Amino acid sequence: SVKAYLTRYTSNVYKVTMQDMKERGLIALEDKILDTYKKEKSSDAVETKLSEDGRELTVEIKYCPAIRHLKATGREISKWYRYTTEIVMQTLAETIDCEFFMEFYDEQTGAAAYRFAKR
């Protein structure tokens, strides 16, 4: 049910991003990821690398600003929290026929490494 909810959420909330991805490919997703961290005032937390041919995007997250905030305010992190990254990114990848690989995720900090590759 978590997967179904987050898939539905992604389809609704990221509708504009998904359309942009259909037009511009992975560069649109890279732009969205970078913009999100900029808005969170956490540009230092994210690094991306788009391959020269635009067929692969690698993302490294040093920490999750939301997890930092939750911990700083004394709240616990849900065991399901990682899926807000994993399922959202998987759903976005499927929009443009990409494979998604979650290569690393740290439950305590939200640090992650993942990539997208065109099929």
DSSP file with accessible surface (Angstrom, degrees, kcal/mol):
  #  RESIDUE AA STRUCTURE BP1 BP2  ACC     N-H-->O    O-->H-N    N-H-->O    O-->H-N    TCO  KAPPA ALPHA  PHI   PSI    X-CA   Y-CA   Z-CA
    1    1 A S     >        0   0  139      0, 0.0     4,-2.4     0, 0.0     5,-0.2   0.000 360.0 360.0 360.0 -29.8    0.0    0.0    0.0
    2    2 A V  H  >  +     0   0   44      2,-0.2     4,-2.7     1,-0.2     5,-0.2   0.940 360.0  47.9 -64.6 -44.4    3.0    2.3    0.6
    3    3 A K  H  > S+     0   0  129      1,-0.2     4,-2.4     2,-0.2     5,-0.2   0.927 112.1  48.8 -62.9 -44.6    4.1    1.7   -3.0
    4    4 A A  H  > S+     0   0   54      1,-0.2     4,-2.3     2,-0.2    -1,-0.2   0.924 113.0  47.7 -61.8 -44.1    0.7    2.3   -4.4
    5    5 A Y  H  X S+     0   0  128     -4,-2.4     4,-3.1     1,-0.2    -2,-0.2   0.948 114.1  45.1 -61.9 -49.9    0.3    5.5   -2.5
    6    6 A L  H  X S+     0   0   13     -4,-2.7     4,-2.5     2,-0.2    -1,-0.2   0.847 112.0  52.5 -68.0 -31.1    3.7    6.9   -3.4
    7    7 A T  H  X S+     0   0   43     -4,-2.4     4,-2.3    -5,-0.2    -1,-0.2   0.941 113.2  43.8 -66.4 -45.7    3.2    5.9   -7.1
    8    8 A R  H  X S+     0   0  144     -4,-2.3     4,-1.8    -5,-0.2    -2,-0.2   0.927 113.6  51.9 -63.5 -44.7   -0.1    7.8   -7.1
    9    9 A Y  H  X S+     0   0   86     -4,-3.1     4,-3.3     1,-0.2     5,-0.4   0.932 110.1  48.6 -56.2 -48.9    1.4   10.7   -5.3
   10   10 A T  H  X S+     0   0    0     -4,-2.5     4,-2.3     1,-0.2    -1,-0.2   0.921 108.5  53.3 -60.6 -45.4    4.3   11.0   -7.8
   11   11 A S  H  < S+     0   0   50     -4,-2.3    -1,-0.2     1,-0.2    -2,-0.2   0.845 118.5  36.6 -60.7 -33.1    1.9   10.9  -10.7
   12   12 A N  H >< S+     0   0  103     -4,-1.8     3,-0.8    -3,-0.2    -2,-0.2   0.926 122.5  38.9 -84.5 -50.8   -0.1   13.8   -9.3
   13   13 A V  H 3< S+     0   0   85     -4,-3.3     3,-0.3     1,-0.2     4,-0.2   0.851 122.0  41.5 -73.0 -34.7    2.5   16.0   -7.7
   14   14 A Y  T 3X S+     0   0   46     -4,-2.3     4,-3.1    -5,-0.4    -1,-0.2   0.112  75.5 119.9-102.5  23.8    5.2   15.5  -10.4
   15   15 A K  H <> S+     0   0  131     -3,-0.8     4,-2.1     1,-0.2    -1,-0.2   0.908  78.8  45.3 -55.7 -45.8    2.9   15.8  -13.4
   16   16 A V  H  > S+     0   0  122     -3,-0.3     4,-2.5     1,-0.2    -1,-0.2   0.926 114.0  49.2 -66.4 -42.8    4.7   18.8  -14.8
   17   17 A T  H  > S+     0   0   17      1,-0.2     4,-2.8     2,-0.2    -2,-0.2   0.917 109.5  52.4 -62.0 -42.0    8.1   17.3  -14.2
   18   18 A M  H  X S+     0   0   26     -4,-3.1     4,-1.8     2,-0.2    -1,-0.2   0.901 109.7  48.2 -64.0 -38.5    7.0   14.1  -15.9
   19   19 A Q  H  X S+     0   0   94     -4,-2.1     4,-1.4    -5,-0.2    -1,-0.2   0.928 111.5  50.4 -66.2 -42.0    5.9   16.0  -19.0
   20   20 A D  H  X S+     0   0   47     -4,-2.5     4,-3.2     1,-0.2     5,-0.4   0.901 108.3  53.2 -61.6 -39.8    9.2   17.9  -19.0
   21   21 A M  H  X S+     0   0    1     -4,-2.8     4,-2.5     1,-0.2    -1,-0.2   0.884 104.5  54.9 -63.6 -37.3   11.0   14.6  -18.8
   22   22 A K  H  < S+     0   0  133     -4,-1.8    -1,-0.2     1,-0.2    -2,-0.2   0.837 117.0  37.7 -64.5 -30.7    9.1   13.2  -21.8
   23   23 A E  H  < S+     0   0  135     -4,-1.4    -2,-0.2    -3,-0.3    -1,-0.2   0.860 134.0  19.8 -87.3 -39.8   10.3   16.2  -23.8
   24   24 A R  H >< S-     0   0  105     -4,-3.2     3,-0.8     1,-0.3    -3,-0.2   0.462  91.9-147.3-114.5  -6.0   13.9   16.7  -22.5
   25   25 A G  T >X  -     0   0   19     -4,-2.5     3,-1.2    -5,-0.4     4,-0.9  -0.363  64.0 -12.0  76.8-149.7   14.8   13.3  -20.9
   26   26 A L  H 3> S+     0   0    3     28,-0.5     4,-2.8     1,-0.3    -1,-0.2   0.744 124.8  69.6 -65.3 -24.1   17.0   12.9  -17.9
   27   27 A I  H <> S+     0   0   71     -3,-0.8     4,-2.6     1,-0.2    -1,-0.3   0.881  97.3  53.8 -62.8 -33.2   18.3   16.5  -18.0
   28   28 A A  H <> S+     0   0    1     -3,-1.2     4,-2.0     2,-0.2    -1,-0.2   0.904 109.7  47.3 -66.0 -38.7   14.8   17.5  -16.9
   29   29 A L  H  X S+     0   0    0     -4,-0.9     4,-2.7     2,-0.2     5,-0.2   0.923 110.6  51.4 -68.6 -42.4   15.0   15.1  -14.0
   30   30 A E  H  X S+     0   0   29     -4,-2.8     4,-2.6     1,-0.2     5,-0.3   0.942 109.8  50.4 -58.5 -45.8   18.5   16.4  -13.1
   31   31 A D  H  X S+     0   0   67     -4,-2.6     4,-2.5     1,-0.2    -1,-0.2   0.911 111.0  49.0 -58.3 -43.0   17.1   20.0  -13.1
   32   32 A K  H  X S+     0   0   58     -4,-2.0     4,-2.4     2,-0.2    -1,-0.2   0.918 111.2  48.7 -65.0 -44.8   14.2   19.0  -10.8
   33   33 A I  H  X S+     0   0    5     -4,-2.7     4,-2.0     2,-0.2     5,-0.2   0.953 114.1  45.6 -60.8 -48.9   16.5   17.2   -8.3
   34   34 A L  H  X S+     0   0   63     -4,-2.6     4,-2.2    -5,-0.2    -2,-0.2   0.909 112.6  51.3 -63.0 -40.1   18.9   20.1   -8.2
   35   35 A D  H  X S+     0   0   58     -4,-2.5     4,-2.6    -5,-0.3    -1,-0.2   0.895 106.6  54.7 -64.9 -38.8   16.1   22.7   -7.9
   36   36 A T  H  X S+     0   0   47     -4,-2.4     4,-1.5     1,-0.2    -1,-0.2   0.938 110.8  44.0 -61.0 -47.5   14.5   20.7   -5.0
   37   37 A Y  H  <>S+     0   0   30     -4,-2.0     5,-3.0     1,-0.2     6,-0.2   0.868 111.5  54.6 -68.8 -32.6   17.7   20.8   -3.0
   38   38 A K  H ><5S+     0   0  140     -4,-2.2     3,-1.9     1,-0.2     5,-0.2   0.939 107.9  49.2 -63.6 -45.4   18.3   24.4   -3.8
   39   39 A K  H 3<5S+     0   0  144     -4,-2.6    -1,-0.2     1,-0.3    -2,-0.2   0.806 108.8  53.3 -63.5 -30.0   14.8   25.3   -2.5
   40   40 A E  T 3<5S-     0   0  111     -4,-1.5    -1,-0.3    -5,-0.2    -2,-0.2   0.362 114.9-120.3 -82.5   3.3   15.6   23.3    0.7
   41   41 A K  T < 5S+     0   0  187     -3,-1.9    -3,-0.2    -5,-0.1    -2,-0.1   0.884  86.3 111.1  56.3  40.6   18.8   25.4    1.1
   42   42 A S    > < +     0   0    9     -5,-3.0     3,-2.3    -6,-0.1     4,-0.3  -0.148  19.3 137.6-135.4  38.3   20.8   22.2    0.8
   43   43 A S  G >  S+     0   0   69      1,-0.3     3,-1.1    -6,-0.2    -5,-0.1   0.798  71.6  64.8 -57.7 -26.4   22.6   22.5   -2.5
   44   44 A D  G 3  S+     0   0  100      1,-0.2    -1,-0.3    -7,-0.1    18,-0.1   0.649  92.0  65.0 -70.8 -12.2   25.7   21.1   -0.7
   45   45 A A  G <  S+     0   0    0     -3,-2.3    17,-3.5    -8,-0.1    18,-0.5   0.622  97.1  60.2 -85.5 -12.7   23.8   17.8   -0.1
   46   46 A V  E <   +A   61   0A  12     -3,-1.1     2,-0.4    -4,-0.3    15,-0.2  -0.927  49.3 177.3-128.5 140.3   23.5   16.8   -3.7
   47   47 A E  E     -A   60   0A 104     13,-2.2    13,-2.9    -2,-0.4     2,-0.3  -0.996  11.9-173.8-133.4 137.7   25.8   16.0   -6.7
   48   48 A T  E     -A   59   0A  35     -2,-0.4     2,-0.4    11,-0.2    11,-0.2  -0.921  10.5-166.6-128.4 156.5   24.6   14.8  -10.1
   49   49 A K  E     -A   58   0A 154      9,-2.2     9,-2.7    -2,-0.3     2,-0.5  -0.929   4.4-164.4-144.8 118.0   26.3   13.7  -13.2
   50   50 A L  E     -A   57   0A  46     -2,-0.4     7,-0.2     7,-0.2    -2,-0.0  -0.883  28.8-117.4-100.4 129.1   24.6   13.3  -16.5
   51   51 A S    >   -     0   0   35      5,-3.0     3,-1.8    -2,-0.5     5,-0.1  -0.229  26.8-109.5 -62.6 156.0   26.5   11.3  -19.1
   52   52 A E  T 3  S+     0   0  208      1,-0.3    -1,-0.1     2,-0.1    -2,-0.0   0.845 120.9  48.4 -56.7 -35.5   27.5   13.0  -22.3
   53   53 A D  T 3  S-     0   0  112      1,-0.0    -1,-0.3     3,-0.0    -2,-0.1   0.474 110.4-123.3 -86.5   0.1   25.0   11.2  -24.3
   54   54 A G  S <  S+     0   0   29     -3,-1.8   -28,-0.5     2,-0.2   -27,-0.1   0.626  81.5 113.2  72.9  14.6   22.2   11.9  -21.8
   55   55 A R  S    S+     0   0  113      1,-0.2    63,-2.9   -30,-0.1     2,-0.4   0.537  71.0  43.0 -98.8  -6.7   21.4    8.3  -21.3
   56   56 A E  E     - B   0 117A  71     61,-0.2    -5,-3.0    -5,-0.1     2,-0.4  -0.993  58.0-170.7-143.5 134.3   22.5    7.9  -17.7
   57   57 A L  E     -AB  50 116A   0     59,-2.2    59,-2.7    -2,-0.4     2,-0.4  -0.993   7.1-164.5-124.1 125.8   22.1   10.1  -14.6
   58   58 A T  E     -AB  49 115A  54     -9,-2.7    -9,-2.2    -2,-0.4     2,-0.4  -0.922   6.3-168.5-110.4 136.5   24.0    9.5  -11.4
   59   59 A V  E     -AB  48 114A   0     55,-3.2    55,-2.4    -2,-0.4     2,-0.5  -0.989   7.2-170.7-128.9 131.2   22.8   11.1   -8.1
   60   60 A E  E     -AB  47 113A  97    -13,-2.9   -13,-2.2    -2,-0.4     2,-0.5  -0.991   4.6-166.3-122.2 125.8   24.7   11.3   -4.8
   61   61 A I  E     -AB  46 112A   4     51,-3.5    51,-2.1    -2,-0.5   -15,-0.2  -0.952   8.0-170.1-111.4 122.4   22.9   12.6   -1.7
   62   62 A K  S    S-     0   0   91    -17,-3.5    49,-0.3    -2,-0.5     2,-0.3   0.793  73.5 -14.6 -82.3 -30.9   25.1   13.4    1.3
   63   63 A Y        -     0   0   22    -18,-0.5    -1,-0.3    47,-0.2    47,-0.2  -0.959  65.7-113.6-163.7 158.5   22.2   13.9    3.6
   64   64 A C     >  -     0   0   13     45,-2.8     4,-2.3    -2,-0.3     5,-0.2  -0.893  16.3-151.9-100.5 120.7   18.5   14.5    3.5
   65   65 A P  H  > S+     0   0   19      0, 0.0     4,-2.3     0, 0.0     5,-0.2   0.862  96.8  54.7 -60.7 -33.4   17.4   17.9    4.7
   66   66 A A  H  > S+     0   0   35      2,-0.2     4,-2.9     1,-0.2     5,-0.2   0.919 107.8  48.3 -66.8 -42.6   14.0   16.5    5.9
   67   67 A I  H  > S+     0   0    2      2,-0.2     4,-2.8     1,-0.2     5,-0.3   0.927 110.5  52.2 -64.3 -41.2   15.6   13.9    8.0
   68   68 A R  H  X S+     0   0  142     -4,-2.3     4,-2.5    41,-0.2    -1,-0.2   0.927 111.9  46.6 -58.4 -44.3   17.9   16.5    9.5
   69   69 A H  H  X S+     0   0  107     -4,-2.3     4,-1.6     2,-0.2    -2,-0.2   0.934 111.9  49.6 -64.4 -46.6   14.9   18.6   10.3
   70   70 A L  H  <>S+     0   0   37     -4,-2.9     5,-2.9     1,-0.2     3,-0.2   0.926 114.4  44.9 -59.7 -45.1   12.9   15.7   11.8
   71   71 A K  H ><5S+     0   0   90     -4,-2.8     3,-1.8     1,-0.2    -1,-0.2   0.907 110.0  54.8 -65.8 -40.8   15.8   14.7   14.0
   72   72 A A  H 3<5S+     0   0   88     -4,-2.5    -1,-0.2     1,-0.3    -2,-0.2   0.783 109.4  48.5 -64.5 -25.3   16.6   18.3   15.1
   73   73 A T  T 3<5S-     0   0   69     -4,-1.6    -1,-0.3    -3,-0.2    -2,-0.2   0.206 122.0-106.3-101.4  14.7   13.0   18.6   16.2
   74   74 A G  T < 5S+     0   0   69     -3,-1.8     2,-0.3     1,-0.2    -3,-0.2   0.645  72.5 137.6  77.8  18.2   13.1   15.4   18.2
   75   75 A R      < -     0   0  128     -5,-2.9    -1,-0.2    -6,-0.2     2,-0.2  -0.675  50.9-118.4 -99.9 153.8   11.0   13.2   15.9
   76   76 A E        -     0   0  187     -2,-0.3     2,-0.5     1,-0.0    -1,-0.0  -0.562  23.6-119.8 -85.8 153.6   11.6    9.7   14.8
   77   77 A I        -     0   0   37     -2,-0.2    -1,-0.0     1,-0.0   -10,-0.0  -0.803  30.6-119.8 -94.8 127.8   12.2    8.6   11.2
   78   78 A S    >   -     0   0   60     -2,-0.5     3,-1.6     1,-0.1     4,-0.3  -0.324  12.4-127.6 -64.3 145.5    9.7    6.2    9.8
   79   79 A K  T 3  S+     0   0  154      1,-0.3     3,-0.3     2,-0.1    -1,-0.1   0.684 112.7  55.5 -65.9 -14.6   11.0    2.8    8.7
   80   80 A W  T >  S+     0   0  125      1,-0.2     3,-1.6     2,-0.1     4,-0.3   0.492  78.3  98.1 -92.8  -4.8    9.1    3.6    5.4
   81   81 A Y  T X  S+     0   0   51     -3,-1.6     3,-2.3     1,-0.3     4,-0.5   0.847  70.1  65.5 -59.1 -38.2   10.8    6.9    4.8
   82   82 A R  T >> S+     0   0   53     -4,-0.3     4,-2.5     1,-0.3     3,-1.5   0.810  91.1  66.7 -54.8 -28.2   13.4    5.6    2.3
   83   83 A Y  H <>>S+     0   0   72     -3,-1.6     4,-1.7     1,-0.3     5,-1.0   0.714  82.6  72.8 -71.7 -16.8   10.5    4.8   -0.1
   84   84 A T  H <45S+     0   0   55     -3,-2.3    -1,-0.3    -4,-0.3    -2,-0.2   0.770 112.9  29.4 -67.1 -21.0    9.8    8.6   -0.5
   85   85 A T  H <>5S+     0   0   27     -3,-1.5     4,-2.7    -4,-0.5     5,-0.3   0.844 123.5  47.1 -93.3 -55.1   13.0    8.5   -2.5
   86   86 A E  H  X5S+     0   0   55     -4,-2.5     4,-2.1     1,-0.2    -3,-0.2   0.921 119.1  35.6 -60.3 -49.8   13.1    5.0   -3.9
   87   87 A I  H  X5S+     0   0   17     -4,-1.7     4,-2.7     2,-0.2     5,-0.2   0.908 117.1  52.5 -76.3 -37.7    9.5    4.7   -5.2
   88   88 A V  H  ><S+     0   0    6     -5,-1.0     4,-2.4     2,-0.2    -2,-0.2   0.957 114.1  43.2 -60.9 -47.9    9.2    8.4   -6.3
   89   89 A M  H  X S+     0   0   24     -4,-2.7     4,-2.6     1,-0.2    -2,-0.2   0.897 112.8  52.6 -67.5 -37.4   12.4    8.1   -8.3
   90   90 A Q  H  X S+     0   0   47     -4,-2.1     4,-2.1    -5,-0.3    -1,-0.2   0.932 110.3  48.6 -61.4 -44.0   11.4    4.6   -9.7
   91   91 A T  H  X S+     0   0    9     -4,-2.7     4,-0.9     1,-0.2    -2,-0.2   0.915 111.6  48.9 -64.2 -41.8    8.1    6.1  -10.8
   92   92 A L  H >X S+     0   0    2     -4,-2.4     3,-0.8    -5,-0.2     4,-0.6   0.916 108.8  54.0 -63.9 -41.1    9.8    9.0  -12.5
   93   93 A A  H ><>S+     0   0    0     -4,-2.6     5,-2.2     1,-0.2     3,-1.3   0.907 103.1  56.2 -59.0 -42.0   12.2    6.7  -14.2
   94   94 A E  H ><5S+     0   0  104     -4,-2.1     3,-1.3     1,-0.3    -1,-0.2   0.777  92.3  73.0 -63.5 -24.7    9.4    4.7  -15.7
   95   95 A T  H <<5S+     0   0   28     -4,-0.9    -1,-0.3    -3,-0.8    -2,-0.2   0.838 111.0  27.2 -57.2 -35.4    8.0    7.9  -17.3
   96   96 A I  T <<5S-     0   0   13     -3,-1.3    -1,-0.3    -4,-0.6    -2,-0.2  -0.031 119.2 -99.3-122.3  30.6   10.8    7.9  -19.8
   97   97 A D  T < 5S+     0   0   85     -3,-1.3    22,-1.8     1,-0.2     2,-0.3   0.909  73.7 145.7  55.4  49.9   11.6    4.2  -20.0
   98   98 A C  E   < -C  118   0A   0     -5,-2.2     2,-0.3    20,-0.2    20,-0.2  -0.850  48.4-125.0-111.8 153.3   14.6    4.2  -17.7
   99   99 A E  E     -C  117   0A  81     18,-3.3    18,-2.1    -2,-0.3     2,-0.4  -0.722  23.7-148.5 -89.2 147.6   15.8    1.7  -15.2
  100  100 A F  E     -C  116   0A  20     -2,-0.3     2,-0.5    16,-0.2    16,-0.2  -0.973  11.2-170.2-120.2 132.9   16.3    3.0  -11.7
  101  101 A F  E     -C  115   0A  63     14,-2.7    14,-2.0    -2,-0.4     2,-0.9  -0.971  11.6-160.0-126.4 114.1   19.0    1.6   -9.4
  102  102 A M  E     +C  114   0A  36     -2,-0.5    12,-0.2    12,-0.2     3,-0.1  -0.837  19.2 173.2 -88.7 105.2   19.1    2.5   -5.7
  103  103 A E  E     +     0   0A 104     10,-1.8     2,-0.3    -2,-0.9    11,-0.2   0.731  60.8   5.4 -90.5 -22.3   22.7    1.6   -4.9
  104  104 A F  E     +C  113   0A 107      9,-1.8     9,-2.0    -3,-0.1     2,-0.3  -0.969  55.7 175.3-160.4 142.9   22.9    2.9   -1.4
  105  105 A Y  E     -C  112   0A  23     -2,-0.3     2,-0.7     7,-0.2     7,-0.2  -0.913  16.1-153.8-152.7 128.1   20.7    4.4    1.3
  106  106 A D     >  -     0   0   54      5,-2.8     4,-2.9    -2,-0.3     3,-0.4  -0.908   5.4-158.1-103.2 113.8   21.5    5.3    4.9
  107  107 A E  T  4 S+     0   0   70     -2,-0.7    -1,-0.1     1,-0.2   -26,-0.1   0.784  89.5  52.9 -60.4 -30.3   18.4    5.2    7.1
  108  108 A Q  T  4 S+     0   0  119      1,-0.1    -1,-0.2    -3,-0.1    -2,-0.0   0.829 127.1  14.5 -79.3 -32.3   19.9    7.5    9.7
  109  109 A T  T  4 S-     0   0   55     -3,-0.4   -45,-2.8     2,-0.1   -41,-0.2   0.575  92.4-121.0-118.6 -16.3   20.9   10.4    7.4
  110  110 A G     <  +     0   0    3     -4,-2.9   -47,-0.2     1,-0.3    -3,-0.1   0.507  55.8 157.2  79.9   4.7   19.1    9.9    4.2
  111  111 A A        +     0   0   13    -49,-0.3    -5,-2.8    -5,-0.3     2,-0.3  -0.366  17.8 168.3 -59.1 142.3   22.4    9.8    2.4
  112  112 A A  E     -BC  61 105A   2    -51,-2.1   -51,-3.5    -7,-0.2     2,-0.4  -0.988  34.5-153.9-155.2 159.6   21.9    7.9   -0.9
  113  113 A A  E     +BC  60 104A  26     -9,-2.0   -10,-1.8    -2,-0.3    -9,-1.8  -0.984  30.9 151.8-137.8 127.1   23.4    7.0   -4.2
  114  114 A Y  E     -BC  59 102A   3    -55,-2.4   -55,-3.2    -2,-0.4     2,-0.3  -0.968  19.9-160.5-149.9 165.1   21.2    6.1   -7.1
  115  115 A R  E     -BC  58 101A  59    -14,-2.0   -14,-2.7    -2,-0.3     2,-0.4  -0.984  10.8-143.7-149.2 159.7   21.2    6.2  -10.9
  116  116 A F  E     -BC  57 100A   0    -59,-2.7   -59,-2.2    -2,-0.3     2,-0.4  -0.959  16.8-173.7-122.4 139.3   18.9    6.2  -13.9
  117  117 A A  E     -BC  56  99A  11    -18,-2.1   -18,-3.3    -2,-0.4   -61,-0.2  -0.993  26.0-120.8-139.2 129.5   19.8    4.5  -17.2
  118  118 A K  E       C   0  98A  68    -63,-2.9   -20,-0.2    -2,-0.4   -21,-0.1  -0.416 360.0 360.0 -63.9 139.9   17.9    4.6  -20.5
  119  119 A R              0   0  142    -22,-1.8    -1,-0.1    -2,-0.1   -21,-0.0  -0.351 360.0 360.0 -77.3 360.0   16.9    1.1  -21.6
